[in-house]
Amino acid sequence: MQQFNESLHNHVNSKAFILFSLVHFHFWLNFTLHSTSLLPSNTYHTPSTCSRKVEVSDYVRYHYNGTLLDGTLFDSSHTRLRTYDTYVGIGWLIAGMDQGLLGMCVGEKRIITMPPSLGYGENGDGSDIPGQASLVFDVVLLDLHNPRDGITVTNQFMPESCTRKTVAGDFVRYHYNGSLLDGTFFDSSYSRNRTYDTYVGRGYVIAGMDEGLIGVCVGEKRTVTIPPHLGYGEEGTGSKIPGSAVLVFDIHIIDFHNPSDKTEITVTHKPEECDKPTKKGDFVKYHYNASLMDGTSIDSTYNYAKTYNIVLGANQVVPGMEDGLMDMCVGEKRHLVIPPHLGYGERGVTDEVPGSAVLVFDIELVEMEEGLPEGYMFIWNDEVSPDLFTEMDTDQNKQVEPSEFTDYIMRQVNEGKGRLAPGFDPYRIIDNMFSNQDRDGDGKITEAEFKLKADEAPHDEL
């Protein structure tokens, strides 16, 4: 009997201890859940890089699922297909969320658990959240910025040589990939297979890009991070770019120029002797390699094993090439940089030269034939015959036929007594000379119509 009583006593004491423990645990749980301290957050995904964390007064965009402690879902931003966007740490959120978002990185995922005193308190929210409910938020941070932020520029690639950087008023051609801060892609110039072309520093693009394109070199690659107040603001674009979104652009500068630019000429080789540099009217033969500023090859005369031949000043090439070939010696080599307004302009050449492209030519003058004085298509090397009309009128009928005129001029050229303007079809020149002498347009030249160029106002004739 004594042994049984001792055993019962021990049993009662054990039950009492268990009851005490349960009461103690219940008291601790209520104390914890009702305290004003946020329970420790649980970060279950950390991004590989984190250049910045959420601070007081930052503006954040995040997704969340909100549940009670028993797992009952009461709200989710995912179901609304839009982020929750707000300032942090200034009282715009319930206190627990205001605290729980601090220190997060973009891309971080964490569980934030809060007591009712830091949530919706004794009364709850009147519908889905009961009074005295502790809350659990599963949060993923998509981006953050501060209203005081400017753009952030990170250089990815800088060319070895950079003789010039962009300034306000320059026209820039560049490629870009555009994404949100969480990596979500929204646009790319590469997908359209053409550069984005614009003036910089003049308000033609969003303010952050206007600033991010200043001070860049041809060939440079940089990442420009743009806060929403310098991007698309609170409204976004209405489709791919949400309101208040931070933008990230990876850009590659293809070329740039200024509307005031002239052809840039660099002599890379100069022969020791040069008696007659080129001038307007000269017939020149030259080789060239043509490319864009990024090195993309356009064309080369070396591929065809023949020179390119033109008359200077006859508008047979783009103005920038005319400039680059002037005052040049046979055997000389030059490097030309031609802005688009002196090249192929805004339209370019289909499938060859993009619109508004800066051109690069490496040229070599191979041969040059001296042209005639401006306004002349034919000149005499010897003294002019005093009986010129009679010599032309071979049938002596007092009028010169087109065939007589042509035969006579060609004979003077072949005998070295006269010279036609080089680089043009000689028969077209002679036809033009005949038309100028045929004053009445009847197809014949009479002695009364016939005059030497020196005897009248300038035009292309004898």
C-alpha positions as CSV (number, residue, x, y, z in Angstrom):
1,M,0.0,0.0,0.0
2,Q,2.8,2.4,0.8
3,Q,4.5,1.6,-2.5
4,F,1.2,2.3,-4.4
5,N,0.7,5.6,-2.6
6,E,4.2,6.7,-3.5
7,S,3.6,5.7,-7.1
8,L,0.3,7.6,-7.2
9,H,2.0,10.6,-5.7
10,N,4.7,10.6,-8.3
11,H,2.0,10.3,-11.0
12,V,0.1,13.3,-9.7
13,N,3.3,15.3,-9.5
14,S,4.1,14.4,-13.1
15,K,0.6,15.5,-14.3
16,A,1.0,18.7,-12.3
17,F,4.4,19.3,-13.9
18,I,3.0,18.7,-17.4
19,L,0.0,21.1,-16.7
20,F,2.4,23.7,-15.4
21,S,4.6,23.3,-18.5
22,L,1.6,23.7,-20.9
23,V,0.4,26.8,-19.0
24,H,4.0,28.3,-19.1
25,F,4.2,27.6,-22.9
26,H,0.8,29.2,-23.6
27,F,1.9,32.2,-21.6
28,W,5.2,32.4,-23.5
29,L,3.5,32.0,-26.9
30,N,0.9,34.8,-26.2
31,F,3.7,37.0,-24.8
32,T,5.8,36.5,-27.9
33,L,3.0,36.9,-30.4
34,H,1.7,40.1,-28.7
35,S,5.1,41.7,-28.2
36,T,6.1,44.7,-30.2
37,S,9.2,43.0,-31.6
38,L,9.2,41.6,-35.1
39,L,10.0,37.9,-35.2
40,P,13.2,37.1,-37.0
41,S,12.8,37.1,-40.8
42,N,13.8,34.1,-42.7
43,T,15.7,34.7,-46.0
44,Y,15.4,31.6,-48.2
45,H,16.9,33.0,-51.4
46,T,19.8,35.4,-51.6
47,P,20.8,36.9,-55.0
48,S,24.4,36.3,-56.1
49,T,25.1,40.0,-56.2
50,C,23.7,42.8,-54.1
51,S,25.0,46.2,-54.7
52,R,22.4,47.9,-52.5
53,K,19.9,47.1,-49.8
54,V,16.6,48.7,-48.8
55,E,16.9,51.6,-46.5
56,V,14.4,54.0,-44.9
57,S,12.7,56.3,-47.4
58,D,13.5,54.0,-50.4
59,Y,10.7,53.2,-52.8
60,V,10.2,49.5,-53.4
61,R,8.2,47.2,-55.7
62,Y,7.6,43.7,-54.4
63,H,5.3,40.7,-54.6
64,Y,3.9,38.9,-51.6
65,N,1.6,36.1,-50.3
66,G,0.0,36.9,-47.0
67,T,-1.2,34.1,-44.6
68,L,-2.2,33.6,-41.0
69,L,0.0,31.4,-38.8
70,D,-2.1,28.3,-39.7
71,G,-1.4,28.9,-43.4
72,T,-4.8,30.5,-44.3
73,L,-4.2,32.8,-47.3
74,F,-5.7,36.2,-46.9
75,D,-4.1,38.2,-49.7
76,S,-1.6,38.0,-52.6
77,S,-0.2,40.5,-55.0
78,H,0.4,37.6,-57.5
79,T,-3.3,37.1,-57.9
80,R,-3.6,40.8,-59.0
81,L,-0.7,40.4,-61.4
82,R,0.9,43.6,-60.2
83,T,3.5,44.4,-57.6
84,Y,2.9,46.3,-54.4
85,D,4.7,49.6,-54.7
86,T,5.4,51.9,-51.7
87,Y,7.9,53.9,-49.7
88,V,9.5,52.0,-46.8
89,G,10.2,53.0,-43.2
90,I,8.0,56.2,-43.3
91,G,4.7,54.8,-42.1
92,W,3.0,54.0,-45.4
93,L,2.9,50.3,-44.4
94,I,1.9,48.3,-41.3
95,A,4.8,48.5,-38.8
96,G,5.9,44.9,-39.3
97,M,6.2,45.2,-43.0
98,D,7.9,48.6,-42.7
99,Q,10.6,46.9,-40.6
100,G,10.7,43.6,-42.4
101,L,11.5,45.0,-45.8
102,L,14.6,46.9,-44.6
103,G,17.9,45.4,-45.6
104,M,16.5,43.4,-48.5
105,C,18.3,43.0,-51.9
106,V,16.7,43.0,-55.3
107,G,15.8,39.4,-56.0
108,E,15.9,38.4,-52.4
109,K,13.0,36.2,-51.0
110,R,12.2,36.2,-47.3
111,I,9.5,35.2,-44.8
112,I,8.4,38.1,-42.6
113,T,6.4,37.0,-39.5
114,M,4.9,39.7,-37.3
115,P,2.7,39.8,-34.2
116,P,-0.7,41.6,-34.3
117,S,0.8,44.6,-32.5
118,L,2.9,45.2,-35.6
119,G,0.1,44.1,-38.0
120,Y,-3.6,44.9,-37.7
121,G,-3.9,44.7,-33.9
122,E,-6.9,43.8,-31.8
123,N,-9.5,44.5,-34.5
124,G,-7.9,42.9,-37.5
125,D,-8.8,44.3,-40.9
126,G,-12.5,43.7,-40.5
127,S,-12.8,41.0,-43.1
128,D,-10.0,38.5,-43.9
129,I,-7.7,39.1,-40.9
130,P,-9.1,38.4,-37.5
131,G,-8.3,40.4,-34.4
132,Q,-5.1,39.5,-32.5
133,A,-3.8,37.6,-35.6
134,S,-0.1,37.1,-36.3
135,L,0.8,37.5,-39.9
136,V,3.2,35.8,-42.3
137,F,4.3,37.4,-45.5
138,D,6.3,35.6,-48.2
139,V,8.0,38.5,-50.0
140,V,10.2,38.8,-53.2
141,L,11.7,42.2,-53.8
142,L,11.7,43.2,-57.5
143,D,13.4,46.6,-57.4
144,L,14.1,49.6,-55.3
145,H,15.2,53.2,-55.7
146,N,15.3,56.4,-53.8
147,P,13.8,59.7,-55.1
148,R,17.2,61.3,-54.7
149,D,18.8,58.7,-57.0
150,G,20.5,59.7,-60.2
151,I,21.5,57.3,-63.0
152,T,24.2,54.7,-62.3
153,V,26.7,54.0,-65.0
154,T,28.9,50.9,-65.1
155,N,31.5,50.5,-67.8
156,Q,31.6,47.1,-69.4
157,F,34.1,47.7,-72.2
158,M,36.2,50.8,-73.1
159,P,38.0,50.9,-76.4
160,E,41.8,51.4,-76.3
161,S,41.6,54.6,-78.2
162,C,39.0,57.3,-77.8
163,T,39.8,60.5,-79.5
164,R,36.4,62.0,-78.9
165,K,33.4,61.6,-76.5
166,T,29.8,62.5,-77.0
167,V,28.5,65.9,-76.0
168,A,25.0,67.4,-76.0
169,G,23.9,67.9,-79.6
170,D,25.6,64.9,-81.0
171,F,23.7,62.3,-83.0
172,V,24.3,58.8,-81.7
173,R,23.7,55.3,-83.2
174,Y,23.7,52.6,-80.5
175,H,22.4,49.1,-79.7
176,Y,20.7,48.3,-76.4
177,N,19.1,45.6,-74.4
178,G,16.5,46.9,-71.9
179,S,15.4,45.0,-68.7
180,L,13.9,45.7,-65.3
181,L,16.0,45.5,-62.2
182,D,15.0,41.9,-61.6
183,G,16.2,40.9,-65.0
184,T,12.9,40.9,-66.8
185,F,13.5,41.7,-70.5
186,F,11.3,44.4,-72.1
187,D,13.1,45.6,-75.3
188,S,16.1,45.3,-77.6
189,S,17.4,47.1,-80.7
190,Y,19.1,43.8,-81.7
191,S,15.8,42.1,-82.1
192,R,14.9,44.7,-84.8
193,N,18.4,44.3,-86.4
194,R,18.9,48.1,-86.4
195,T,20.4,50.6,-84.1
196,Y,18.5,53.2,-82.1
197,D,19.5,56.6,-83.6
198,T,18.9,59.9,-81.8
199,Y,20.3,63.3,-80.7
200,V,21.6,63.3,-77.1
201,G,21.2,66.0,-74.5
202,R,18.2,67.5,-76.3
203,G,15.3,65.6,-74.7
204,Y,14.6,63.2,-77.6
205,V,14.9,60.2,-75.2
206,I,14.0,59.7,-71.5
207,A,16.1,61.9,-69.2
208,G,18.2,59.0,-67.8
209,M,19.2,57.8,-71.2
210,D,19.9,61.4,-72.4
211,E,22.4,61.7,-69.5
212,G,23.8,58.2,-69.9
213,L,24.7,58.7,-73.5
214,I,26.9,61.8,-72.7
215,G,30.6,61.2,-72.5
216,V,30.8,57.9,-74.3
217,C,33.3,56.7,-77.0
218,V,32.6,54.9,-80.2
219,G,32.7,51.2,-79.4
220,E,32.1,51.6,-75.7
221,K,29.8,49.3,-73.8
222,R,28.2,50.4,-70.6
223,T,25.3,49.6,-68.3
224,V,23.0,52.5,-67.4
225,T,20.6,52.0,-64.5
226,I,17.8,54.6,-64.5
227,P,15.4,55.3,-61.6
228,P,11.7,55.8,-62.6
229,H,11.7,59.6,-62.2
230,L,14.3,59.7,-64.9
231,G,12.6,56.9,-66.9
232,Y,8.9,56.3,-67.5
233,G,7.7,57.5,-64.1
234,E,4.8,56.3,-62.1
235,E,2.8,55.4,-65.1
236,G,5.3,53.2,-67.0
237,T,4.6,52.5,-70.6
238,G,1.3,50.8,-70.0
239,S,2.5,47.4,-71.3
240,K,6.0,46.1,-70.8
241,I,7.3,48.6,-68.3
242,P,5.4,48.8,-65.0
243,G,4.9,52.1,-63.2
244,S,7.7,53.2,-60.9
245,A,10.1,50.7,-62.4
246,V,13.9,51.0,-62.4
247,L,15.3,50.4,-65.9
248,V,18.6,48.8,-66.8
249,F,20.0,49.4,-70.3
250,D,23.1,47.6,-71.7
251,I,24.2,49.9,-74.5
252,H,26.9,49.6,-77.2
253,I,27.9,52.8,-79.0
254,I,28.2,52.2,-82.8
255,D,29.0,55.7,-83.9
256,F,28.2,59.3,-83.4
257,H,28.7,62.7,-85.1
258,N,27.7,66.3,-84.9
259,P,25.7,68.1,-87.6
260,S,28.6,70.7,-87.7
261,D,31.2,68.0,-88.4
262,K,33.3,68.1,-91.6
263,T,35.2,65.3,-93.2
264,E,38.1,64.3,-91.0
265,I,41.2,63.8,-93.1
266,T,44.3,62.1,-91.8
267,V,47.3,61.6,-94.2
268,T,48.8,58.2,-93.5
269,H,51.5,58.3,-96.3
270,K,52.8,61.2,-98.3
271,P,55.2,60.8,-101.3
272,E,58.4,62.7,-101.3
273,E,57.6,64.5,-104.6
274,C,54.3,66.0,-105.6
275,D,54.2,68.3,-108.6
276,K,50.5,68.6,-109.1
277,P,48.1,67.9,-106.3
278,T,44.5,67.2,-107.3
279,K,42.0,70.0,-107.9
280,K,38.4,70.3,-109.2
281,G,38.0,69.0,-112.7
282,D,40.9,66.4,-112.4
283,F,40.2,62.9,-113.4
284,V,41.4,60.6,-110.6
285,K,41.8,56.9,-110.1
286,Y,42.0,55.6,-106.5
287,H,41.6,52.5,-104.4
288,Y,39.6,52.4,-101.2
289,N,38.6,50.2,-98.3
290,A,35.2,51.4,-96.8
291,S,33.8,50.5,-93.4
292,L,31.5,51.7,-90.7
293,M,32.9,53.1,-87.4
294,D,32.5,49.8,-85.7
295,G,34.8,48.1,-88.3
296,T,32.0,46.5,-90.3
297,S,33.3,46.3,-93.9
298,I,31.2,47.9,-96.6
299,D,33.2,47.6,-99.8
300,S,36.7,47.6,-101.3
301,T,38.0,48.3,-104.7
302,Y,40.8,45.7,-104.0
303,N,38.1,43.0,-104.2
304,Y,37.5,43.9,-107.9
305,A,41.2,44.5,-108.8
306,K,40.4,47.8,-110.3
307,T,40.4,51.4,-109.2
308,Y,37.4,53.7,-108.7
309,N,37.6,56.6,-111.3
310,I,35.9,59.9,-111.0
311,V,36.1,63.6,-112.1
312,L,36.6,65.8,-109.0
313,G,33.8,68.4,-108.6
314,A,31.4,66.5,-110.9
315,N,29.2,65.2,-108.1
316,Q,30.1,61.6,-108.9
317,V,30.8,60.6,-105.3
318,V,29.5,61.8,-101.9
319,P,30.6,65.3,-100.8
320,G,32.8,63.9,-98.1
321,M,34.8,61.8,-100.6
322,E,35.2,64.9,-102.8
323,D,36.7,66.7,-99.9
324,G,39.0,63.8,-99.1
325,L,40.4,63.6,-102.6
326,M,41.2,67.3,-103.0
327,D,44.8,68.6,-102.9
328,M,46.1,65.0,-102.9
329,C,49.2,63.6,-104.5
330,V,49.6,60.5,-106.6
331,G,50.8,57.8,-104.3
332,E,49.4,59.5,-101.2
333,K,47.3,57.6,-98.7
334,R,44.6,59.0,-96.4
335,H,42.2,58.0,-93.7
336,L,38.8,59.7,-94.1
337,V,36.0,59.8,-91.5
338,I,32.8,61.1,-93.3
339,P,29.7,62.2,-91.3
340,P,26.4,61.1,-92.7
341,H,25.4,64.6,-93.9
342,L,28.4,64.4,-96.2
343,G,27.9,60.7,-96.9
344,Y,24.7,58.8,-97.5
345,G,22.5,60.8,-95.2
346,E,19.6,59.6,-93.1
347,R,18.5,56.9,-95.7
348,G,21.9,55.3,-96.2
349,V,22.1,52.6,-98.9
350,T,19.7,49.7,-98.8
351,D,21.4,46.5,-97.4
352,E,24.8,48.2,-97.5
353,V,25.0,51.5,-95.5
354,P,22.7,52.1,-92.5
355,G,20.9,55.4,-92.3
356,S,22.8,58.2,-90.5
357,A,26.0,56.1,-90.5
358,V,29.5,57.6,-90.2
359,L,31.7,56.2,-93.0
360,V,35.4,55.4,-92.8
361,F,37.5,55.2,-96.0
362,D,41.2,54.3,-96.4
363,I,42.1,55.7,-99.8
364,E,45.2,55.6,-102.1
365,L,45.5,57.9,-105.1
366,V,46.9,55.8,-107.9
367,E,46.7,58.0,-111.0
368,M,45.6,61.5,-111.9
369,E,44.9,63.2,-115.2
370,E,44.7,67.0,-115.1
371,G,41.3,68.5,-115.8
372,L,40.4,71.5,-117.8
373,P,39.8,75.0,-116.5
374,E,36.4,75.4,-114.9
375,G,33.6,75.8,-117.5
376,Y,35.6,74.2,-120.3
377,M,35.1,70.8,-121.9
378,F,37.7,71.3,-124.7
379,I,40.8,73.3,-124.9
380,W,43.5,73.8,-127.6
381,N,47.0,72.8,-127.0
382,D,48.3,74.7,-130.0
383,E,47.4,78.0,-131.6
384,V,43.8,78.1,-132.9
385,S,43.6,78.1,-136.7
386,P,42.4,81.4,-138.1
387,D,40.3,79.5,-140.6
388,L,38.7,77.1,-138.2
389,F,35.2,77.1,-139.7
390,T,36.5,76.4,-143.2
391,E,38.6,73.5,-142.0
392,M,35.5,72.0,-140.4
393,D,33.3,72.5,-143.5
394,T,34.9,69.7,-145.5
395,D,32.2,69.7,-148.2
396,Q,32.5,73.5,-148.5
397,N,28.7,74.0,-148.4
398,K,29.0,76.9,-145.9
399,Q,27.6,74.9,-143.0
400,V,29.1,72.4,-140.6
401,E,27.2,69.1,-140.1
402,P,27.4,67.2,-136.8
403,S,29.6,64.5,-138.4
404,E,32.0,67.1,-139.7
405,F,32.2,68.8,-136.3
406,T,32.8,65.4,-134.5
407,D,35.4,64.2,-137.0
408,Y,37.3,67.5,-136.7
409,I,37.4,67.7,-132.9
410,M,38.4,64.0,-132.6
411,R,41.2,64.5,-135.1
412,Q,42.5,67.5,-133.1
413,V,42.5,65.3,-129.9
414,N,44.2,62.3,-131.6
415,E,46.9,64.6,-133.0
416,G,47.5,66.2,-129.7
417,K,46.3,69.6,-130.8
418,G,43.4,69.8,-128.5
419,R,42.1,68.1,-125.3
420,L,38.7,67.1,-124.1
421,A,37.8,67.1,-120.4
422,P,39.0,63.8,-119.0
423,G,36.7,61.3,-117.4
424,F,33.6,61.9,-119.6
425,D,32.3,60.3,-122.8
426,P,34.1,62.3,-125.5
427,Y,31.1,62.0,-128.0
428,R,28.7,63.4,-125.4
429,I,31.0,66.3,-124.9
430,I,31.3,66.9,-128.6
431,D,27.5,66.7,-129.0
432,N,27.1,69.3,-126.3
433,M,29.7,71.5,-128.0
434,F,27.9,71.3,-131.3
435,S,24.5,72.1,-129.6
436,N,26.1,75.2,-128.1
437,Q,27.3,76.4,-131.5
438,D,24.0,75.6,-133.3
439,R,22.2,78.7,-132.1
440,D,19.0,78.3,-134.0
441,G,18.8,74.5,-133.3
442,D,18.4,73.5,-137.0
443,G,21.1,70.8,-136.8
444,K,23.7,72.8,-138.7
445,I,26.3,75.5,-137.8
446,T,26.7,78.4,-140.1
447,E,29.6,80.8,-140.1
448,A,27.5,83.5,-138.5
449,E,26.6,81.1,-135.6
450,F,30.2,80.0,-135.1
451,K,32.2,81.6,-132.3
452,L,35.1,80.7,-130.1
453,K,34.5,80.5,-126.3
454,A,36.8,83.5,-125.7
455,D,34.5,85.6,-127.8
456,E,31.4,85.2,-125.7
457,A,30.0,84.5,-122.2
458,P,31.3,81.2,-120.7
459,H,29.6,77.9,-121.6
460,D,30.9,74.5,-122.7
461,E,31.9,74.9,-126.3
462,L,34.9,75.9,-128.5
